[in-house]
Structures are given as C-alpha cells and as structure tokens.
Amino acid sequence: MVEIRKDYFRDSLCIVSDEGFERVYPEVSEREEVCPYCAGNEHLTQPAELVLVQSQGTLVKKSDTEEERIKNWSIRVIPSKKPFVSASPESRFTDLPLYSEPAFGYHYEVIATPDHKQTLSTISVDQWSNLLRVIQDRMRWLYGKKGVTYVSAYAEKTDHARFNLITLPKIPPVVEQEATAFHLAYRETAICPMCNVIAIETGGPRQVYQSEHYIVFAPWAPSSLYEFWIFPKKHQTSFLKVGQKEIDNLALTIRAALGAFDKAFNNTPYTIVLHSSSEKKTSKQLHWHFEVHANLPLGNVLHVGTGIYFNPIPPEKVASRLSSAFKREFAALVGVS
C-alpha cells in the first residue's frame, strides 16, 4: 500500500507506505565530559530562578543566589547558557524581501531530574507530575512579561532530561497555521474540529490508549516516523487551564507513552512538543495537545523539494506496536501484573 494522505485540517500532505523500511538506532553512549545539569555541578550553570526541593514529604520552592546553589534538588529552572533568543537584542528591522526583526525573548531550561541516567522515558510518574506543574508555573510567569506573545515548550531525548521554554514575540508559523485551520473548520461546523477528530480516532485502528481525560493516537497523515499525539478528551484551548487531577493523569499517560516508545521502537531519539493557544488576547485558538516526533530525517529530501512528507510506516502499524508496549508499560507503572 502506498497513498497520499492529507492532514486533518491543514494543507499538509504525507505519502504513507507499508514497505516496512525501518532501522534500529542504538542508544547514544554516555559522554565523558562533566554534565552541568547533574547534581553536584550546580556551579556550572547560572543561578536557578526556581528550585524544587523535597522537605518533610512536600516540595518547597526555592531559588539560587550568586553565592549559593541549592543542593539536593528535584527540579531546577535555569536561564539557558546558549539561548535561541535574547532579552536585549539589537533593535534592527529590515523590510521585504530581506525582512528581519529583533529576536526578542527568554530561554529557560527546566532540568527534569538530578540523575544523569534517568530520561523522560524512565523518570517516575510523580516526577512527571511535578515537571508538568513547573512548566505550567513558568509559562504563566513568562506570559506576564512584556513583549511575550507565545511560549514554546519542548524536550528532546538528550544527554540529560530537560525541557526548553522559549518565548517568541509572535505566534510561530506551525501554531498559526494550525489555529487558522482550526478556526476555519469551526466557522463551518460550529464544532471544535479536533473534538470531532478525537471522536473519529477513539476506538479506531490508530488509537494507542485512552483514559478518563486523555487519548493517545497516531495521526492519520503523520509528518514524522512513529509520530503520535496526546490530546485532552475534553475541549480545552490552553495547557495552563489543566487542573491538578488532570495533570496527574497526564503525567501517567505521558510517562507510559514515552516508556512504551523506547521499547517499541528501539530507543529511537524523539522530541516531545506542546501545542497550546497563546495566553495573549487573540482569536487564534486551538485544542491544546502534546506531539511526539522521532528525530529522524526520513523523507526529508522529498519534503524540501515538494513540501510533501514521506512516511514508510503507516500510523496504523505504529499505533498497534505502541499500544502493545503501552499496555505493558502502564501495567508496570500502576503495579498491575
């Protein structure tokens, strides 16, 4: 089977094939140099603006100073040493066709664990719950800053588990296109188009898992290998509106999904990214969700030349393999044999 599939709403095309082309990607060996994100190496980073520390069974918020770094921490939030944007860029603008503007913004790293050997696929569910709450907290704080229109949150499977929070002075193109397509579809039907997609995918061949609050599925026209999405079943436009009970359920869902991903797809490197509406006043709303993409350039040449993605593994097969691994991973996490 080989066919061209169109994204649910956007004018994005993907050639899906079942030729079974697949590779095994070995785990990246540990680096020998000192990791600045590890416990004991806090002096190698800038002072953390937020530190979570366990104290008498509860998490306490603290912060570093120039003179003192907090030890025995659970999660740290630090300014990035290599930021993608700048809080004080040169005020320089140029017009089309050579358009440019200052890349104003803030870039923080949320260190998910003090343990170098742990990954986002192996940290505890409780740690994931704390991590998601910290991301919410920092995103709210960043949206309160002048000049911030959008906060991007993503993490790669890297040498030390951490999320990046990067602010932008405008809505990024991917979110803009998604929100525009969402808006147009909503105007035609008066129904959230993603809620409709969730209804279609629930119980279907691309579903991986569903709980009371969330559904995990492989999208109909994936733009990357092994791609899957995690959506709230209830219509919500912003991740920042998620309550404590839903956060705990989301933590279990993400942790089980990423653990299953490692086992189902031979530790393939991945990126997990949050798509959420901007908290600034805008009509560009969407149904918030997390996406997971394999960090592999399959079909990249075709996309560069045509704008069409190529995916050699149908999402139905991805969902089947991921679902089987998810059941085992979930059972191990909740203590069911």
Rosetta silent file (secondary structure, phi, psi, omega in degrees, C-alpha in Angstrom):
SEQUENCE: MVEIRKDYFRDSLCIVSDEGFERVYPEVSEREEVCPYCAGNEHLTQPAELVLVQSQGTLVKKSDTEEERIKNWSIRVIPSKKPFVSASPESRFTDLPLYSEPAFGYHYEVIATPDHKQTLSTISVDQWSNLLRVIQDRMRWLYGKKGVTYVSAYAEKTDHARFNLITLPKIPPVVEQEATAFHLAYRETAICPMCNVIAIETGGPRQVYQSEHYIVFAPWAPSSLYEFWIFPKKHQTSFLKVGQKEIDNLALTIRAALGAFDKAFNNTPYTIVLHSSSEKKTSKQLHWHFEVHANLPLGNVLHVGTGIYFNPIPPEKVASRLSSAFKREFAALVGVS
SCORE:     score description
SCORE:     0.000 S_00000001
   1 L     0.000  133.584  170.969    0.000    0.000    0.000 S_00000001
   2 E  -146.517  127.266 -176.462    1.173    3.488   -0.814 S_00000001
   3 E  -150.815  157.322  175.880   -1.119    6.525   -0.727 S_00000001
   4 E   -94.063  125.232  178.168   -1.149   10.287   -0.287 S_00000001
   5 E  -115.653  144.931  178.265   -2.907   11.415    2.864 S_00000001
   6 E  -103.469  143.091  175.301   -3.918   14.962    3.795 S_00000001
   7 L   -55.745  157.324 -178.175   -3.688   16.381    7.305 S_00000001
   8 L   -51.514  -41.101 -175.096   -6.984   16.664    9.202 S_00000001
   9 L  -132.287  -40.915 -176.199   -7.223   20.416    8.504 S_00000001
  10 L   -75.174  160.130  176.028   -4.007   21.909    7.162 S_00000001
  11 L   -84.019   58.913 -179.599   -2.910   21.700    3.536 S_00000001
  12 L  -116.299  129.381 -176.483   -0.158   19.294    4.521 S_00000001
  13 E  -112.288  150.250  178.586    0.356   16.071    2.566 S_00000001
  14 E  -141.280  130.714  172.034    2.071   12.831    3.505 S_00000001
  15 E   -88.879  118.440 -179.255    2.900    9.782    1.396 S_00000001
  16 E  -106.864  128.489 -178.661    2.267    6.736    3.564 S_00000001
  17 E  -127.286  153.648  175.313    3.794    3.412    2.556 S_00000001
  18 L  -115.064   33.840  179.513    3.787   -0.038    4.146 S_00000001
  19 L   -70.595  -13.890  173.677    7.045   -1.164    2.570 S_00000001
  20 L    80.220   16.107  177.546    8.345   -1.704    6.093 S_00000001
  21 L   -63.121  123.055 -176.003   11.550    0.298    5.747 S_00000001
  22 L  -155.908  151.306  179.863   12.881    0.565    9.263 S_00000001
  23 L  -129.222  160.421  173.670   16.142    0.906   11.092 S_00000001
  24 L  -105.532  127.751 -179.045   17.419    0.179   14.588 S_00000001
  25 L  -111.339  111.319 -178.180   19.001    3.152   16.309 S_00000001
  26 L   -67.349  157.397  178.274   21.309    2.256   19.192 S_00000001
  27 L   -64.669  145.578  177.091   21.322    4.294   22.371 S_00000001
  28 L   -72.126  131.361 -178.835   23.729    7.204   22.419 S_00000001
  29 L   -68.778  151.896 -179.003   26.706    6.391   24.581 S_00000001
  30 L   -67.447  139.339  178.589   27.231    8.455   27.698 S_00000001
  31 L   -78.579  150.784 -176.309   29.548   11.420   27.284 S_00000001
  32 L   -87.119  -25.857 -176.608   32.674   11.547   29.384 S_00000001
  33 L   -68.491  162.522 -178.416   32.765   15.303   29.991 S_00000001
  34 L   -67.539  132.651  179.926   31.213   16.795   33.110 S_00000001
  35 L   -92.400  121.791 -178.146   27.475   17.417   32.751 S_00000001
  36 L   -71.240  -12.973 -177.619   26.446   20.860   34.098 S_00000001
  37 L   -89.818   -9.523 -176.203   22.879   19.636   34.679 S_00000001
  38 L   -78.777  154.365  173.781   23.809   16.890   37.149 S_00000001
  39 L   -58.552  135.670 -178.089   23.510   17.114   40.926 S_00000001
  40 L    97.932  -15.978 -178.881   26.760   18.426   42.348 S_00000001
  41 L  -113.256   24.892 -176.606   27.535   20.550   39.293 S_00000001
  42 H   -59.386  -28.453 -178.898   25.124   23.385   40.013 S_00000001
  43 H   -68.483  -13.458 -179.396   28.005   25.886   39.989 S_00000001
  44 H   -84.678   -6.107  177.973   28.467   25.201   36.256 S_00000001
  45 L  -114.448  169.741  171.298   25.125   26.826   35.413 S_00000001
  46 L   -68.720  158.355  179.887   23.670   30.238   36.030 S_00000001
  47 L   -55.642  135.069  179.355   21.768   30.543   39.330 S_00000001
  48 L   -72.980  132.280  179.079   18.438   28.704   39.171 S_00000001
  49 L   -82.582  -18.299  174.372   15.450   31.039   39.369 S_00000001
  50 E  -145.314  130.509  177.831   13.284   28.202   40.652 S_00000001
  51 E  -132.389  128.883  173.436   14.364   25.084   42.545 S_00000001
  52 E   -97.421  127.907 -178.289   12.058   22.362   43.860 S_00000001
  53 E  -129.315  134.729  175.833   13.372   20.655   46.998 S_00000001
  54 E   -73.529  127.069  177.759   11.828   17.806   48.980 S_00000001
  55 E  -142.723  112.201  179.432   11.243   18.844   52.580 S_00000001
  56 L    54.097   43.929  174.666    9.340   16.704   55.071 S_00000001
  57 L    84.452   -0.564  178.478    7.408   14.939   52.340 S_00000001
  58 E  -126.845  161.052  178.052    6.450   18.057   50.384 S_00000001
  59 E   -92.971  131.527 -178.987    8.071   20.071   47.613 S_00000001
  60 E  -114.975  136.962  178.059    9.322   23.519   48.552 S_00000001
  61 E   -86.620  129.042  176.474   10.107   26.300   46.062 S_00000001
  62 E  -136.898 -178.632  175.798   13.495   27.948   46.462 S_00000001
  63 L  -149.410  151.174  177.775   15.987   29.828   44.290 S_00000001
  64 L   -76.084  164.892  167.212   19.761   30.033   43.937 S_00000001
  65 L  -123.314  170.543  177.374   21.898   33.080   44.602 S_00000001
  66 L   -61.667  -32.743 -176.651   25.207   34.031   43.000 S_00000001
  67 L   -86.692  -27.012 -173.038   26.948   32.946   46.200 S_00000001
  68 L  -136.298  134.854  175.253   24.983   29.786   46.964 S_00000001
  69 L  -108.706  133.459  179.560   23.477   26.973   44.888 S_00000001
  70 L   -67.874  133.516  178.497   20.666   24.863   46.350 S_00000001
  71 L  -103.590  171.627  176.365   21.644   21.192   46.806 S_00000001
  72 L    52.129   46.320 -177.708   19.523   18.008   46.987 S_00000001
  73 E   -91.308  165.892  177.049   17.022   19.400   44.492 S_00000001
  74 E  -107.335  -43.323  178.082   14.328   17.649   42.489 S_00000001
  75 E  -141.929  139.660  176.034   13.818   20.102   39.572 S_00000001
  76 E  -124.475  145.902  173.582   15.758   23.246   38.599 S_00000001
  77 E  -120.058  117.612 -174.922   14.823   26.080   36.215 S_00000001
  78 E  -128.182  151.333  170.932   17.825   27.956   34.821 S_00000001
  79 E   -65.571  138.577 -179.553   18.461   30.542   32.102 S_00000001
  80 L   -68.041  138.768  176.373   19.921   28.788   29.068 S_00000001
  81 L   -73.351  -23.713  179.453   23.643   29.288   28.518 S_00000001
  82 L  -126.143   69.890 -174.917   23.037   29.162   24.763 S_00000001
  83 L   -68.244  145.725  176.769   19.701   30.955   24.285 S_00000001
  84 L   -79.267  -20.950 -178.649   17.927   30.927   20.935 S_00000001
  85 L  -130.062  174.290 -176.857   16.565   34.424   21.627 S_00000001
  86 E  -134.304  140.092  176.362   17.763   37.488   23.531 S_00000001
  87 L   -78.712   -9.797  178.216   16.206   39.728   26.176 S_00000001
  88 L  -141.758   61.815 -179.464   18.283   42.614   24.809 S_00000001
  89 L   -75.265  162.268  174.792   18.670   42.128   21.047 S_00000001
  90 L   -64.704  131.096 -177.668   19.893   44.829   18.697 S_00000001
  91 L   -80.788   83.472 -175.898   16.896   46.966   17.670 S_00000001
  92 L  -133.326  126.036  179.514   17.236   46.436   13.940 S_00000001
  93 L  -123.766  143.724  173.097   14.436   45.959   11.417 S_00000001
  94 E  -132.813  154.750 -176.430   14.622   45.427    7.664 S_00000001
  95 L   -92.719  167.298  175.062   11.872   45.334    5.017 S_00000001
  96 L   -62.459  148.580    7.019   10.867   42.725    2.470 S_00000001
  97 L   -86.195   -0.287  178.759   12.227   40.906    0.591 S_00000001
  98 L  -106.202   58.439 -174.393   15.060   40.796    3.162 S_00000001
  99 L   -69.433  140.257  172.023   12.765   41.028    6.181 S_00000001
 100 E  -155.534  158.858  176.086   14.170   40.782    9.687 S_00000001
 101 L  -151.339  160.172 -179.657   13.261   41.832   13.224 S_00000001
 102 L   -61.475  137.018  177.932   14.901   41.518   16.651 S_00000001
 103 L   -87.743   69.841 -178.297   14.659   38.008   18.126 S_00000001
 104 E   -77.929  136.950  176.539   13.431   39.255   21.497 S_00000001
 105 L   167.604 -175.577 -179.995   12.606   36.662   24.108 S_00000001
 106 L  -127.301  144.464 -178.829   13.610   34.499   27.054 S_00000001
 107 E  -132.536  115.054  178.949   15.027   30.980   27.035 S_00000001
 108 E  -120.440  153.891  175.081   14.909   28.771   30.130 S_00000001
 109 E  -117.144  130.803  178.141   15.752   25.130   30.730 S_00000001
 110 E  -104.197  104.233 -177.293   13.724   23.010   33.154 S_00000001
 111 E   -77.814  115.566 -168.483   16.020   20.251   34.406 S_00000001
 112 L   -77.821  -18.678 -176.169   13.698   17.298   34.957 S_00000001
 113 L  -161.523  147.717  175.221   15.912   15.223   37.251 S_00000001
 114 L   -78.830  -12.064 -174.445   19.259   15.462   39.068 S_00000001
 115 L   -91.797  115.679 -177.443   20.113   11.924   37.865 S_00000001
 116 L   -62.186  -30.532 -175.832   22.005   11.853   34.552 S_00000001
 117 L   -79.373  -16.002  178.731   20.999    8.257   33.846 S_00000001
 118 L   -81.127  147.836  176.472   17.273    8.990   34.022 S_00000001
 119 L  -125.527  174.711  176.363   15.376   10.074   30.894 S_00000001
 120 L   -64.480  -17.171  177.814   11.893   11.416   30.235 S_00000001
 121 L   -88.295   -8.800 -174.497   11.019    7.795   29.441 S_00000001
 122 L  -126.922  -15.770  178.754   12.203    6.484   32.818 S_00000001
 123 L   -62.700  160.701 -175.386   11.609    9.151   35.496 S_00000001
 124 L   -70.085  161.609  176.625    8.779    8.410   37.901 S_00000001
 125 H   -63.383  -39.953  178.071    5.166    9.404   37.310 S_00000001
 126 H   -61.168  -39.700  178.897    5.348   11.661   40.384 S_00000001
 127 H   -65.511  -37.808  176.510    8.378   13.394   38.902 S_00000001
 128 H   -64.062  -40.519  177.742    6.467   13.918   35.661 S_00000001
 129 H   -59.922  -45.913  179.087    3.571   15.453   37.635 S_00000001
 130 H   -64.223  -39.922  179.572    5.973   17.869   39.326 S_00000001
 131 H   -61.950  -45.257 -179.708    7.641   18.644   36.000 S_00000001
 132 H   -64.029  -37.434  178.282    4.326   19.486   34.313 S_00000001
 133 H   -67.049  -38.759  177.598    3.350   21.775   37.209 S_00000001
 134 H   -65.307  -41.897  178.107    6.676   23.594   36.978 S_00000001
 135 H   -60.791  -44.243  175.935    6.201   24.032   33.220 S_00000001
 136 H   -58.152  -49.193 -177.343    2.734   25.469   33.857 S_00000001
 137 H   -58.720  -47.479 -177.714    4.088   27.800   36.550 S_00000001
 138 H   -70.803  -34.435  177.683    6.956   29.106   34.419 S_00000001
 139 H   -65.022  -43.326  177.223    4.765   29.519   31.332 S_00000001
 140 H   -59.342  -44.253 -179.810    2.300   31.649   33.321 S_00000001
 141 H   -62.271  -43.387 -178.626    5.195   33.728   34.626 S_00000001
 142 H   -68.145  -36.670  178.366    6.666   34.203   31.144 S_00000001
 143 H   -66.113  -19.369  177.870    3.314   35.216   29.644 S_00000001
 144 L   -80.956   -6.153 -178.833    3.228   38.006   32.197 S_00000001
 145 L   -86.729  145.788  179.500    6.371   39.553   30.738 S_00000001
 146 L   -65.912  138.828  176.548    6.240   42.423   28.263 S_00000001
 147 L    86.220    1.305 -179.855    6.900   41.507   24.637 S_00000001
 148 L   -98.588  118.438  177.839    5.986   37.825   25.034 S_00000001
 149 L  -103.128  -33.451 -177.776    3.332   36.613   22.578 S_00000001
 150 E  -145.254  144.317  175.648    3.970   32.870   22.677 S_00000001
 151 E  -117.292  117.554  178.345    5.791   30.397   24.933 S_00000001
 152 E   -94.130  135.140  178.541    7.126   27.262   23.270 S_00000001
 153 E  -127.347  123.685  179.481    7.746   24.183   25.423 S_00000001
 154 E  -155.195  161.977  176.796    9.596   21.141   24.117 S_00000001
 155 E  -144.496  144.403  173.633   12.109   18.489   25.085 S_00000001
 156 E  -110.248  156.234  173.782   14.438   16.209   23.171 S_00000001
 157 L   -77.637   92.144 -172.390   15.768   12.869   24.266 S_00000001
 158 L  -114.317 -168.148 -176.703   19.195   14.282   25.097 S_00000001
 159 L   -70.078  -22.889  174.426   22.139   13.555   27.341 S_00000001
 160 L  -143.186  127.975 -171.829   20.297   14.985   30.386 S_00000001
 161 L   -63.534  123.519  179.470   16.498   15.131   30.625 S_00000001
 162 E  -163.377  152.829  173.728   15.207   18.696   30.400 S_00000001
 163 E  -102.442  147.943  171.942   12.522   20.880   28.817 S_00000001
 164 E  -104.874  134.990  172.332   13.180   24.114   26.961 S_00000001
 165 E  -117.850  114.810 -175.969   10.875   27.112   27.432 S_00000001
 166 E  -126.037  125.520  178.636   11.394   29.728   24.726 S_00000001
 167 E   -92.505  151.323 -179.720    9.327   32.875   24.339 S_00000001
 168 E  -131.254  149.793  179.963    8.594   34.474   20.978 S_00000001
 169 L   -82.434    0.091  178.541    7.349   37.964   20.036 S_00000001
 170 L  -150.337  164.486  176.782    4.802   36.490   17.611 S_00000001
 171 L   -67.617  127.490 -179.446    2.740   33.330   17.090 S_00000001
 172 L   -67.081  150.984 -174.615    5.027   30.725   15.438 S_00000001
 173 H   -54.546  -41.807 -177.757    4.023   29.596   11.904 S_00000001
 174 H   -62.414  -44.875  179.293    3.138   25.998   12.859 S_00000001
 175 H   -69.341  -38.711  178.336    0.775   27.137   15.606 S_00000001
 176 H   -60.223  -47.087 -179.920   -0.566   29.955   13.396 S_00000001
 177 H   -65.125  -41.803 -179.981   -1.390   27.523   10.576 S_00000001
 178 H   -64.774  -43.838 -179.139   -2.937   25.021   12.956 S_00000001
 179 H   -68.131  -37.380  178.661   -5.047   27.687   14.684 S_00000001
 180 H   -65.345  -45.285  178.170   -6.154   29.199   11.356 S_00000001
 181 H   -62.925  -40.060  177.211   -7.233   25.810   10.008 S_00000001
 182 H   -60.124  -45.723 -177.535   -8.992   25.130   13.312 S_00000001
 183 H   -63.843  -43.078 -179.603  -10.794   28.500   13.111 S_00000001
 184 H   -65.253  -42.062  178.988  -11.962   27.974    9.536 S_00000001
 185 H   -65.901  -37.405  179.836  -13.262   24.482   10.296 S_00000001
 186 H   -66.768  -38.555  179.449  -15.057   25.743   13.391 S_00000001
 187 H   -62.653  -31.638 -178.248  -16.780   28.524   11.426 S_00000001
 188 H   -79.201  -32.623 -172.401  -18.205   25.955    9.017 S_00000001
 189 H  -117.062  -16.730 -175.087  -19.499   23.466   11.596 S_00000001
 190 L    62.256   21.987  177.717  -19.660   25.355   14.927 S_00000001
 191 L  -128.651  139.583  176.048  -17.947   22.285   16.424 S_00000001
 192 L   -57.799  118.585 -177.287  -14.344   22.010   17.572 S_00000001
 193 H   -62.430  -32.146  178.900  -12.730   20.150   14.646 S_00000001
 194 H   -74.358  -31.619  173.688  -10.260   18.349   16.917 S_00000001
 195 H   -61.047  -37.448  177.320  -13.079   17.174   19.171 S_00000001
 196 H   -66.438  -41.965  177.709  -14.553   15.653   16.011 S_00000001
 197 H   -62.641  -42.538  179.298  -11.207   14.027   15.141 S_00000001
 198 H   -59.700  -40.918  177.697  -10.954   12.625   18.681 S_00000001
 199 H   -62.981  -38.034  179.430  -14.416   11.094   18.263 S_00000001
 200 H   -69.226  -42.843 -174.691  -13.303    9.522   14.973 S_00000001
 201 H   -78.895  -21.339 -179.167   -9.994    8.191   16.338 S_00000001
 202 L   -62.529  122.468 -179.941  -11.445    6.849   19.606 S_00000001
 203 L    77.192    3.432 -177.760  -11.520    3.059   19.412 S_00000001
 204 L   -90.685 -176.513 -175.134  -10.099    3.132   15.882 S_00000001
 205 L   -70.842  -12.297 -179.784   -7.009    1.495   14.344 S_00000001
 206 L  -104.022   -1.773  177.307   -4.764    4.449   15.210 S_00000001
 207 E   -72.578  136.615  175.682   -5.716    4.691   18.892 S_00000001
 208 E   -99.947  -43.909 -174.643   -2.947    3.753   21.322 S_00000001
 209 E  -166.351  150.668  168.909   -4.686    4.407   24.645 S_00000001
 210 E  -142.767  143.630  176.758   -7.463    6.387   26.254 S_00000001
 211 L  -121.172 -167.450  177.979   -8.184    7.274   29.872 S_00000001
 212 L   -62.002  -33.305 -172.275  -10.875    9.335   31.550 S_00000001
 213 L  -111.836  -23.513 -170.142   -9.134   12.541   30.495 S_00000001
 214 E  -134.436  156.021  173.099   -6.782   11.785   27.576 S_00000001
 215 E  -129.997  139.528  177.019   -6.442    9.909   24.322 S_00000001
 216 E  -115.204  127.288  178.567   -3.199    8.841   22.634 S_00000001
 217 E  -152.176  157.327  174.220   -3.255    8.128   18.898 S_00000001
 218 L   -87.862  129.617 -175.206   -1.095    8.125   15.783 S_00000001
 219 L   -69.650  154.016 -177.081   -2.304   10.838   13.370 S_00000001
 220 L   -57.973  -42.907 -177.950   -3.846    9.971   10.006 S_00000001
 221 L  -124.557   77.363 -173.259   -1.187   11.809    7.951 S_00000001
 222 L   -68.175  145.681  178.383    1.987   11.832   10.086 S_00000001
 223 L   -97.653   -4.096  177.902    4.818   14.241    9.314 S_00000001
 224 L  -147.592  162.755  179.891    7.470   12.107   11.038 S_00000001
 225 L   -66.844  138.078  176.384    8.254    8.468   11.745 S_00000001
 226 L    61.807   21.379 -177.400    6.461    6.941   14.771 S_00000001
 227 L   -65.357  138.220  171.149    4.569   10.193   15.396 S_00000001
 228 E  -146.814  158.931 -176.288    1.813   10.192   17.997 S_00000001
 229 E  -121.988  150.925  174.115   -0.317   12.802   19.774 S_00000001
 230 E  -122.010  113.261 -175.992   -1.712   13.131   23.302 S_00000001
 231 E  -117.366  143.125  167.415   -4.973   15.118   23.434 S_00000001
 232 E   -70.785  136.232 -178.981   -7.325   16.024   26.275 S_00000001
 233 L   -71.674  -30.928  175.984  -10.700   14.444   25.506 S_00000001
 234 L   -83.736  141.054 -178.794  -12.474   17.483   26.935 S_00000001
 235 L   -65.713  120.408  175.469  -12.233   20.614   24.812 S_00000001
 236 L  -142.003  138.398 -178.887   -9.532   22.900   26.214 S_00000001
 237 L   -94.417  -19.786 -174.257   -7.632   25.653   24.438 S_00000001
 238 L  -134.708  134.521  175.022   -4.783   26.087   26.908 S_00000001
 239 H   -62.674  -26.659 -177.355   -2.481   23.734   28.796 S_00000001
 240 H   -72.532  -10.124  178.702   -2.392   26.332   31.561 S_00000001
 241 H   -92.214   -1.607 -177.082   -6.046   25.619   32.363 S_00000001
 242 L   -72.681  130.314 -178.803   -5.386   21.971   33.252 S_00000001
 243 L   -84.120  177.125 -173.164   -6.211   21.170   36.888 S_00000001
 244 H   -63.758  -43.630 -179.894   -4.299   19.063   39.394 S_00000001
 245 H   -62.580  -43.154 -179.973   -6.233   15.815   38.854 S_00000001
 246 H   -67.745  -34.165  177.575   -5.846   16.084   35.084 S_00000001
 247 H   -62.875  -43.686  179.630   -2.134   16.883   35.457 S_00000001
 248 H   -62.921  -40.307  178.088   -1.592   13.682   37.444 S_00000001
 249 H   -68.820  -37.035  176.937   -3.441   11.651   34.820 S_00000001
 250 H   -64.761  -40.357  179.362   -1.475   13.382   32.051 S_00000001
 251 H   -59.927  -45.175  177.943    1.803   12.566   33.832 S_00000001
 252 H   -63.316  -41.768 -178.406    0.930    8.862   33.918 S_00000001
 253 H   -65.234  -47.175 -179.776   -0.170    8.940   30.266 S_00000001
 254 H   -64.804  -46.243 -178.212    2.977   10.698   29.006 S_00000001
 255 H   -60.787  -43.861  179.026    5.328    8.568   31.103 S_00000001
 256 H   -65.517  -39.550 -178.134    3.719    5.314   29.928 S_00000001
 257 H   -66.730  -42.734 -179.092    3.703    6.507   26.301 S_00000001
 258 H   -72.608  -36.053  175.138    7.375    7.516   26.269 S_00000001
 259 H   -64.312  -40.407  177.383    8.437    4.360   28.082 S_00000001
 260 H   -66.441  -38.485  179.360    6.459    2.325   25.542 S_00000001
 261 H   -58.520  -45.714  178.991    8.015    4.348   22.688 S_00000001
 262 H   -58.243  -44.658 -175.043   11.529    3.378   23.810 S_00000001
 263 H   -75.831  -37.643 -177.265   10.641   -0.284   23.958 S_00000001
 264 H   -74.109  -30.770 -172.068    8.525   -0.435   20.789 S_00000001
 265 L  -124.983   34.666  168.122   10.956    1.496   18.589 S_00000001
 266 L    55.257   44.971  176.642   14.398    0.505   19.829 S_00000001
 267 L    57.944   33.183  175.262   15.216    3.671   21.775 S_00000001
 268 L   -59.204  133.757  177.448   14.742    5.897   18.754 S_00000001
 269 L   -64.784  147.609 -176.397   15.502    9.538   19.700 S_00000001
 270 E  -144.278  165.881  170.426   12.433   11.757   19.903 S_00000001
 271 E  -123.979  134.711  173.373   11.136   15.256   20.572 S_00000001
 272 E  -112.026  128.433 -173.896    8.034   15.972   22.648 S_00000001
 273 E  -133.007  142.005  178.628    6.457   19.362   21.993 S_00000001
 274 E   -94.867  130.146  170.282    3.480   21.217   23.446 S_00000001
 275 E  -110.315  116.631 -178.257    0.958   22.920   21.148 S_00000001
 276 L  -145.129  152.584  178.499   -1.182   25.343   23.129 S_00000001
 277 L   -65.799  149.913  174.569   -3.038   28.590   22.468 S_00000001
 278 L   -66.556  146.532  177.278   -1.304   31.833   23.329 S_00000001
 279 L   -84.712   -6.990  175.255   -2.371   33.405   26.606 S_00000001
 280 L   -80.726  157.497 -176.586   -2.334   36.833   24.993 S_00000001
 281 L   -63.446  113.879 -179.556   -5.601   38.189   23.557 S_00000001
 282 L  -160.046  150.577  176.083   -6.008   36.517   20.178 S_00000001
 283 L   -85.447   -3.060 -177.436   -8.662   34.698   18.159 S_00000001
 284 L   -82.527   81.146 -178.777   -6.035   32.101   17.209 S_00000001
 285 L  -105.613  152.316  175.274   -7.204   29.317   19.488 S_00000001
 286 L  -145.621  171.789  177.837   -6.597   25.587   19.206 S_00000001
 287 L   -88.078  108.030 -171.736   -7.221   22.362   21.133 S_00000001
 288 L   -61.169  153.958  179.557   -4.008   22.025   23.165 S_00000001
 289 E  -171.283  165.925  171.050   -2.004   18.790   22.975 S_00000001
 290 E  -104.793  142.216  173.548    1.434   17.191   23.087 S_00000001
 291 E  -120.270  143.159  175.522    3.061   15.735   19.980 S_00000001
 292 E  -120.500  126.411 -178.273    5.921   13.232   19.910 S_00000001
 293 E  -125.654  137.070  172.983    8.113   13.025   16.812 S_00000001
 294 E   -70.514  139.160 -179.929   11.053   10.746   16.075 S_00000001
 295 L   -86.152   62.088 -177.919   14.218   12.767   15.417 S_00000001
 296 L  -128.874  138.161 -174.525   14.885   11.068   12.100 S_00000001
 297 L   -89.223   33.168 -178.401   15.177   12.765    8.677 S_00000001
 298 L   -63.295  131.814  177.378   13.277   10.138    6.672 S_00000001
 299 L    73.974   11.613 -175.105   11.758   11.608    3.509 S_00000001
 300 H   -65.407  -38.741 -179.310   13.390   14.975    4.188 S_00000001
 301 H   -62.189  -42.005  177.334   14.659   15.422    0.629 S_00000001
 302 H   -61.483  -41.534 -178.258   11.143   14.894   -0.743 S_00000001
 303 H   -67.480  -38.996  178.275    9.758   17.442    1.711 S_00000001
 304 H   -61.009  -40.549 -176.291   12.408   20.018    0.806 S_00000001
 305 H   -83.120  -27.272 -172.373   11.557   19.678   -2.878 S_00000001
 306 H  -127.452  -17.947 -173.687    7.773   19.292   -2.699 S_00000001
 307 L    80.548    6.174 -179.932    6.527   20.136    0.792 S_00000001
 308 E  -103.952  131.416  177.509    5.184   16.554    1.000 S_00000001
 309 E   -81.246  156.073  173.676    6.256   14.287    3.838 S_00000001
 310 E  -125.246  131.668 -179.264    7.145   10.630    3.336 S_00000001
 311 E  -133.858  114.476 -175.537    6.457    8.017    5.986 S_00000001
 312 L   -82.179   -3.396  178.575    7.407    4.374    5.394 S_00000001
 313 L  -122.240  113.579 -179.767    5.478    3.046    8.399 S_00000001
 314 L   -58.533  143.915 -179.743    1.667    3.520    8.333 S_00000001
 315 H   -60.112  -26.325  177.910    0.269    5.124   11.511 S_00000001
 316 H   -63.821  -38.705  177.485   -1.985    2.095   11.979 S_00000001
 317 H   -72.279  -38.534  176.886    1.126   -0.098   12.426 S_00000001
 318 H   -59.415  -47.163 -179.058    2.759    2.471   14.681 S_00000001
 319 H   -62.118  -40.094 -178.910   -0.359    2.557   16.876 S_00000001
 320 H   -63.133  -47.414 -179.100   -0.535   -1.240   17.045 S_00000001
 321 H   -68.506  -42.105 -179.252    3.068   -1.636   18.199 S_00000001
 322 H   -67.346  -36.494 -179.896    2.926    1.320   20.546 S_00000001
 323 H   -64.021  -42.793  179.548   -0.370    0.141   22.038 S_00000001
 324 H   -63.087  -44.735  179.058    1.040   -3.278   22.888 S_00000001
 325 H   -68.255  -35.178 -179.392    4.105   -1.752   24.542 S_00000001
 326 H   -62.441  -43.190 -178.780    1.927    0.871   26.273 S_00000001
 327 H   -59.336  -42.239  179.968   -0.212   -1.784   27.964 S_00000001
 328 H   -69.158  -42.522 -179.148    2.863   -3.462   29.443 S_00000001
 329 H   -65.801  -43.690  179.748    4.450   -0.165   30.478 S_00000001
 330 H   -61.789  -45.094 -179.845    1.220    1.130   32.035 S_00000001
 331 H   -61.232  -39.329  179.529    0.701   -2.103   33.971 S_00000001
 332 H   -67.381  -36.467 -177.950    4.238   -1.910   35.355 S_00000001
 333 H   -71.283  -37.578 -177.299    3.744    1.728   36.426 S_00000001
 334 H   -95.674    0.146  175.042    0.464    1.155   38.247 S_00000001
 335 L    78.235   33.060  176.855    1.515   -2.194   39.701 S_00000001
 336 L  -106.770  129.604 -179.395   -0.820   -4.470   37.762 S_00000001
 337 L   -85.172    0.000    0.000    0.537   -7.845   36.709 S_00000001
